[in-house]
Structures are given as structure tokens and as C-alpha cells.
Amino acid sequence: MSSTDLASAQTERISPVSRPIPVLEIFGPTIQGEGMVIGQKTMFVRTAGCDYRCSWCDSAFTWDGSAKDQIRQLSSEDIWSELTTIAGNRFSHVTISGGNPALLPQIGELVKLLQARGIRTAVETQGSRWQDWLLDINEVTLSPKPPSSGMTTDWQKLDEIVQRLANRTSDKAYSLKVVIFDEKDLEYAREVHKRYPEVSMYLQTGNPDVTGDVDNHVSSLLHRYEWLIDRTMELPDMNEVRVLPQLHTLVWGNKRGV
């Protein structure tokens, strides 16, 4: 067996949960700009890779190959070391982002490490994959993608994930979030809310300019937010939803690392 074949065989024998985590960014402290923990002071760990290709993705660099040279394969201890080097003791919450972190079984080791150190964790995923470590996350946001994304929802898989999260202990929270660009997206969100009426639901303004470089970026986002508020107020079946902006884009546009 050649050295190349031997290395390949050794790699294949590594348990998925023991593999390093492909990381693109570690940054903060900053605020969480979306969903159920909007405004929360947090650190971010952004992983590489996604099973979706949303047309308006604001983090396409996690899957389109444009940032492949920036991916680092890090252990959980490596990530913890970098978090504390950057922020010291100025954080008690970590958001695991992507891409889709739920592609990675090895994140379970990171979650255990963080929680052993008293750090709360949050994650957002589209609800297309299940990992057992989701049971240990303090705040899970499921964000199924609406028609404007160009993606198709696997309702059977989403049903399964919602049910598993519903069976967690009461100190663990989860919610649904749908990004809204137009009326079709709003109809999709109504369908999601009708299907899972017991799950807290958040609507978020879509961001069509993923660079955030246009002069009227903030005014455009606020106009969209006003439209979404007005439409939601008209709908009796959406009385229990919360309508949010993408807060960080109002402050920093789509600048990375904030």
C-alpha cells in the first residue's frame, strides 16, 4: 500500500464526530442580528459548506468556492482557544453559523466543550439535516427557505426535526424563521405557521443587495420592513408571529466579521 493509500485509509477510519471542523470565520463579540435571539451579545463561529444554493444567500462564500483558501480545519480546542484569544472573558454565548452547520456531526464535540465552560450556544439551519447535537443547543432557529430562494422544502424532514426539537427539555428553545422578499414568500410563511402553530414564528425582511454598497441600502431595507409589517398586520392567521429586520445589515450592511 502506498503512503497516499495509507493516509487515505487512516482518514476514512476517523470517526465523523472526531474530525476537525471546517471553519471560515471566528469573530465577535457582536450582536446577533436575526431571529429569536436578536440583539444578543455573542461570538460567531462560521463553518464552511451548505447543501442549499439560495439565490439571495448573503454568505455564499461558505459554499461557492470563492473562500476555499480561507477554510481552516480546527479542533474544538482550537476554536475555544481562538474565541478566548479574541474576546477574553467578554462573552457567554456562541452562535454556530454557516453555510449549514447541521452538515457536520463533529460540531457535537464543540457544543459539549462550550457548555462545559458555561457558554450558551445557538445555531441556525434550514431544517434539511438532523444531527443529535441539536438536542444540546440552547437556541435552535429553523429557517426553511421560501420560493424566492429557488430551493424546495423537504416537509417530511422538517416535520421530523420539529418533532425531535419539541421533545427536548424546557430549558432549550427553538423557533422558526422565514425570510420574506415578496407575496409568494409570505404565503409560504403562512403555510409554515399553519403546519407548526405551536412553534414560535419570526418573519424577517429579505435583503436583495448582498453587498450592501448601494447608497440607499438602509432606506431600502426599512421600506421592505415597513411593507412586511403592514402586510402581516392585515393577516388574522399571523397574529402570533414576530416581524423583524435583519438588524446587523441596518448597522453594518453586509460587512463580514461583525
C-alpha positions in Angstrom: 0.0 0.0 0.0 1.4 3.4 -1.0 1.8 6.2 1.6 -1.1 8.0 -0.2 -3.4 5.0 0.1 -2.4 4.5 3.7 -3.1 8.2 4.6 -6.5 7.8 2.8 -7.3 4.7 4.7 -6.4 6.3 8.1 -8.6 9.3 7.3 -11.5 7.1 6.5 -11.2 5.3 9.8 -11.5 8.6 11.7 -15.0 8.8 13.4 -17.1 11.6 11.9 -17.5 13.1 15.4 -13.7 13.3 15.8 -13.0 15.1 12.5 -11.8 18.7 12.6 -14.4 21.4 11.8 -14.1 23.4 8.6 -14.1 27.0 9.8 -14.2 30.1 7.7 -14.6 32.8 10.4 -14.5 33.3 14.1 -15.4 36.8 15.2 -17.1 39.0 17.9 -18.2 39.9 20.3 -21.1 41.4 18.3 -24.8 41.2 18.4 -27.0 38.5 16.8 -28.9 40.3 14.1 -31.6 37.8 13.4 -34.4 35.6 14.8 -35.2 34.6 18.3 -32.1 36.0 20.0 -31.8 39.2 18.1 -29.7 41.7 19.9 -27.9 39.0 21.9 -24.2 39.7 22.6 -22.5 36.7 21.0 -19.4 35.3 19.4 -19.7 33.7 15.9 -18.2 30.5 14.6 -18.9 30.3 10.9 -18.5 26.9 9.2 -18.0 26.1 5.6 -20.3 24.0 3.4 -24.0 24.0 2.6 -26.5 21.7 1.0 -28.5 24.6 -0.4 -27.8 27.2 -3.1 -30.2 30.0 -2.2 -30.4 32.6 -4.9 -30.1 35.5 -2.5 -27.6 33.9 0.0 -25.7 36.6 1.9 -22.9 34.1 2.8 -22.5 32.3 -0.5 -18.7 32.4 0.2 -19.3 29.4 2.6 -20.2 27.1 -0.3 -19.4 28.7 -3.7 -15.6 28.1 -3.6 -14.7 31.8 -3.5 -13.3 31.5 0.0 -11.9 27.9 -0.1 -8.4 29.1 0.7 -9.7 30.7 3.9 -11.1 27.4 5.3 -9.2 26.1 8.3 -9.6 22.6 9.8 -9.9 23.2 13.5 -10.4 21.1 16.6 -12.9 22.1 19.2 -10.0 23.1 21.5 -8.5 25.2 18.6 -11.8 27.0 18.3 -12.1 27.6 22.0 -8.5 28.9 22.1 -9.3 31.4 19.3 -12.5 32.5 20.9 -10.8 33.3 24.2 -7.8 35.0 22.4 -10.2 37.3 20.5 -12.7 38.0 23.3 -11.2 37.0 26.6 -14.0 36.8 29.2 -16.3 39.2 27.2 -18.7 36.5 26.0 -21.0 33.9 27.4 -22.8 33.0 24.2 -21.6 31.4 20.9 -23.6 31.3 17.6 -22.6 28.5 15.2 -23.4 29.7 11.7 -22.8 28.7 8.1 -23.4 27.6 5.5 -25.3 24.8 7.2 -23.7 23.7 10.4 -26.0 20.7 10.5 -24.0 19.0 7.8 -21.2 18.5 10.5 -21.6 15.7 13.1 -18.3 16.8 14.7 -19.8 20.1 15.9 -21.2 18.0 18.8 -17.8 18.0 20.4 -17.6 21.8 20.2 -21.0 22.1 21.8 -20.0 19.9 24.7 -16.8 21.8 25.2 -18.6 25.2 25.2 -21.3 24.1 27.5 -18.8 22.5 29.9 -17.3 26.0 30.1 -20.7 27.6 30.9 -21.2 29.0 27.4 -24.7 29.1 25.9 -25.0 28.1 22.2 -27.2 29.0 19.3 -27.5 27.7 15.7 -29.4 28.4 12.6 -30.2 25.7 10.0 -32.7 25.4 7.2 -34.1 22.1 8.6 -32.7 19.8 5.9 -30.4 17.7 8.1 -30.6 16.3 11.6 -27.7 16.0 14.0 -28.0 14.7 17.5 -26.0 17.6 18.9 -29.0 19.8 18.0 -30.6 18.4 21.2 -28.0 20.2 23.2 -28.1 23.6 21.6 -29.8 26.3 23.8 -31.4 28.1 20.9 -32.1 26.4 17.6 -33.5 28.5 14.7 -35.1 26.5 11.9 -35.1 28.7 8.8 -36.8 26.8 5.9 -36.3 28.6 2.6 -39.2 30.3 0.7 -39.8 30.2 -3.0 -37.6 33.2 -3.8 -34.6 31.2 -2.7 -35.1 28.7 -5.5 -34.9 25.8 -3.0 -37.6 23.2 -2.3 -38.6 22.3 1.3 -38.5 18.6 2.3 -41.6 18.8 4.5 -41.1 15.2 5.8 -37.6 16.0 7.0 -38.7 19.3 8.6 -41.6 17.6 10.3 -39.1 15.1 11.8 -36.7 17.8 13.0 -39.5 19.9 14.6 -40.8 16.9 16.4 -37.4 16.0 17.8 -36.8 19.5 19.0 -40.3 19.7 20.6 -39.3 16.7 22.8 -36.3 18.5 24.3 -36.3 19.7 27.9 -38.0 23.0 28.6 -34.7 24.9 29.1 -33.9 24.5 25.4 -35.7 26.8 22.9 -36.3 26.6 19.2 -38.2 28.6 16.7 -39.0 29.0 13.0 -37.8 31.9 10.9 -38.7 32.7 7.3 -37.1 35.4 5.1 -39.7 37.4 3.2 -39.0 39.0 -0.2 -42.4 39.1 -1.8 -46.0 37.9 -1.6 -45.1 34.3 -2.5 -42.7 34.1 0.3 -45.3 35.5 2.7 -47.8 32.8 1.5 -45.1 30.2 2.2 -44.6 31.6 5.7 -48.3 31.3 6.4 -48.1 27.7 5.3 -45.2 27.0 7.6 -47.0 28.7 10.5 -50.2 26.7 9.9 -48.2 23.5 9.8 -46.4 24.2 13.1 -48.7 26.6 15.0 -47.2 25.7 18.4 -43.7 26.8 17.3 -42.6 30.5 17.8 -42.5 32.1 14.4 -40.4 35.0 13.1 -40.6 36.8 9.8 -37.5 38.6 8.5 -37.1 41.2 5.8 -35.3 39.9 2.8 -32.0 41.6 1.8 -31.8 41.8 -2.1 -28.4 43.6 -2.1 -26.0 41.2 -0.6 -23.1 43.7 -0.9 -24.8 46.5 0.9 -22.9 49.0 -1.1 -25.7 51.0 -2.6 -26.3 54.5 -1.3 -29.9 53.8 -0.3 -29.2 50.4 1.3 -30.7 51.3 4.7 -33.7 53.1 3.4 -34.4 50.2 1.0 -34.3 47.7 3.8 -36.5 49.9 6.0 -39.0 50.3 3.2 -39.2 46.5 2.9 -39.5 46.1 6.6 -42.4 48.6 6.6 -44.1 46.6 3.8 -43.7 43.3 5.7 -45.1 44.9 8.9 -48.1 46.3 7.1 -48.9 43.0 5.3 -48.6 41.0 8.4 -50.9 43.3 10.3 -53.6 42.5 7.7 -53.5 38.7 8.3 -55.5 37.2 11.1 -53.7 33.9 10.8 -50.4 35.7 11.6 -51.4 37.2 14.9 -48.8 35.4 16.9 -45.7 36.0 14.7 -43.0 38.5 15.2 -41.7 40.7 12.4 -38.1 41.6 12.5 -35.5 43.4 10.4 -32.1 41.9 9.7 -30.6 44.1 12.3 -26.9 43.9 11.6 -27.4 44.9 7.9 -29.0 48.2 9.1 -25.9 48.9 11.1 -23.0 47.5 9.0 -24.5 46.5 5.7 -23.1 43.1 4.7 -19.7 43.7 6.1 -18.1 40.4 7.2 -16.8 39.8 10.7 -19.3 41.9 12.6 
